[in-house]
Amino acid sequence: MNTIEELQVNITILLECFDTNKIQSFATEEEAVEKGMELLEQNKLWAVIGFRDIPDANGTLDKLPPFVTYKIRFAFLVLTLDHNL
């Protein structure tokens, strides 16, 4: 193979490592957790973040409140620990 073809192959392999579809939204926390469990079985889940007290699509929200409450659910077995960074 020539250098250009090798570069193309290497770039293609590298780009397969990136998944740009990492953020999904759900109407309810239950839906998010259900999808999260599916992703967890495939070892593709990092975290589910649920926001509290924010109106749904049918509610009215001109701007975010000054404080936003949220809950993070994550797969603790796949997280990188701080001391390893």
BELDATA-V243824 format. One record per backbone hydrogen bond with DSSP energy under -0.5 kcal/mol. CO is the residue of the C=O (numbers start at 1). NH is the residue of the N-H. If there is no record, write none. Layout:
[[CO NH] [CO NH]]
//
This chain:
[[2 6] [3 7] [4 8] [5 9] [6 10] [7 11] [8 12] [9 13] [10 14] [11 15] [12 16] [14 17] [15 18] [18 20] [20 22] [22 24] [28 32] [29 33] [30 34] [31 35] [32 36] [33 37] [34 38] [35 39] [36 40] [37 41] [38 42] [39 44] [39 45] [40 43] [46 75] [48 50] [48 73] [50 71] [52 69] [56 59] [69 52] [71 50] [71 73] [73 48] [74 76] [75 78] [76 79] [79 81] [81 84] [82 85]]
//
